[in-house]
């Protein structure tokens, strides 16, 4: 993988797709070197499509991040969202946002994904 930021997301999830589409448009508008990969490319990341569908993954600074650390890495690359990366990384909010994502949001989105898969 290149050293540029890459995002691996679930394109079959309507919520994920809408959010990532907004990031893609903004990255293009701002000329940001962010690449967006779909679940079809999960193997290139060393992940199964099912594992990749469980949460957002971002390749940044030579490592794969997932969950809220992935969001923070992505947001930090986008000038209009860098404040959100800083805010959700504050000591009091960091743990809270990670717990909400890990125990509520990601599982809900993954269960919906499994239902769509049949």
C-alpha positions as CSV (number, residue, x, y, z in Angstrom):
1,X,0.0,0.0,0.0
2,X,1.2,3.5,-0.6
3,X,1.8,5.9,2.2
4,X,-1.3,8.0,1.2
5,X,-4.4,7.7,3.3
6,X,-6.7,4.9,2.1
7,X,-10.2,4.1,3.4
8,X,-11.8,0.7,3.3
9,X,-15.6,0.9,3.6
10,X,-18.8,-1.1,3.1
11,X,-20.3,0.2,-0.1
12,X,-23.4,-2.0,0.4
13,X,-24.3,-0.1,3.6
14,X,-26.5,2.9,2.6
15,X,-25.4,4.9,5.7
16,X,-21.7,4.1,5.1
17,X,-21.9,4.8,1.4
18,X,-23.6,8.2,2.0
19,X,-21.0,9.2,4.5
20,X,-18.0,8.0,2.4
21,X,-19.5,9.6,-0.7
22,X,-19.4,13.0,1.1
23,X,-15.8,12.4,2.1
24,X,-14.9,11.4,-1.4
25,X,-16.4,14.6,-2.9
26,X,-14.7,16.7,-0.3
27,X,-11.3,15.0,-0.8
28,X,-11.6,15.5,-4.6
29,X,-12.6,19.1,-4.2
30,X,-9.7,19.8,-1.8
31,X,-7.2,17.8,-3.9
32,X,-6.5,15.4,-1.0
33,X,-4.6,12.2,-1.7
34,X,-7.2,9.9,-0.1
35,X,-8.1,6.7,-1.9
36,X,-11.4,4.9,-1.2
37,X,-11.6,1.1,-1.4
38,X,-14.7,-1.1,-1.2
39,X,-15.2,-4.5,0.4
40,X,-14.2,-6.0,-3.0
41,X,-10.6,-4.9,-2.1
42,X,-10.6,-6.2,1.4
43,X,-8.2,-9.0,0.5
44,X,-5.6,-6.4,-0.6
45,X,-5.8,-5.1,3.0
46,X,-5.3,-8.6,4.4
47,X,-8.9,-8.8,5.6
48,X,-11.9,-10.9,4.7
49,X,-14.9,-8.9,3.3
50,X,-16.8,-9.9,6.4
51,X,-14.2,-8.6,8.8
52,X,-13.9,-5.4,6.7
53,X,-17.7,-5.0,6.9
54,X,-17.6,-4.9,10.7
55,X,-16.1,-1.5,11.0
56,X,-14.3,1.3,9.1
57,X,-10.7,0.7,8.2
58,X,-8.1,3.4,7.3
59,X,-4.5,2.9,6.1
60,X,-2.5,5.8,7.4
61,X,1.2,6.4,8.3
62,X,2.0,2.8,7.5
63,X,-0.6,1.1,9.6
64,X,-4.2,-0.1,9.4
65,X,-6.5,1.5,11.9
66,X,-10.1,0.5,12.5
67,X,-13.1,2.0,14.3
68,X,-12.8,5.5,15.8
69,X,-9.0,5.7,15.4
70,X,-9.7,5.2,11.7
71,X,-12.2,7.9,11.6
72,X,-9.9,10.2,13.5
73,X,-7.1,9.6,11.0
74,X,-9.4,10.2,8.1
75,X,-10.9,13.4,9.6
76,X,-7.4,14.7,10.5
77,X,-6.5,14.6,6.8
78,X,-9.6,16.7,5.9
79,X,-9.2,20.4,6.8
80,X,-13.0,20.9,7.3
81,X,-13.1,17.9,9.7
82,X,-9.7,18.2,11.5
83,X,-11.6,19.7,14.5
84,X,-13.7,16.6,14.8
85,X,-10.6,14.4,14.9
86,X,-9.2,16.6,17.7
87,X,-12.5,16.7,19.6
88,X,-13.1,13.0,19.5
89,X,-9.5,12.4,20.6
90,X,-9.7,14.4,23.8
91,X,-9.1,12.3,26.9
92,X,-12.7,12.5,28.2
93,X,-14.3,11.9,24.8
94,X,-11.9,9.5,23.3
95,X,-13.0,6.5,25.4
96,X,-16.7,7.4,25.1
97,X,-16.7,7.8,21.3
98,X,-14.8,4.5,21.0
99,X,-17.2,2.6,23.2
100,X,-20.2,4.1,21.4
101,X,-18.8,3.1,18.0
102,X,-17.5,-0.3,19.1
103,X,-20.5,-1.4,21.2
104,X,-23.5,0.4,19.5
105,X,-22.9,1.9,16.1
106,X,-20.6,-0.7,14.4
107,X,-22.6,-3.7,15.6
108,X,-25.9,-2.1,14.5
109,X,-24.5,-1.4,11.0
110,X,-22.9,-4.8,10.8
111,X,-26.2,-6.6,11.7
112,X,-28.0,-4.5,9.0
113,X,-25.3,-5.6,6.6
114,X,-25.8,-9.3,7.5
115,X,-29.6,-8.8,6.9
116,X,-28.9,-7.3,3.5
117,X,-26.7,-10.2,2.6
118,X,-29.7,-12.6,3.2
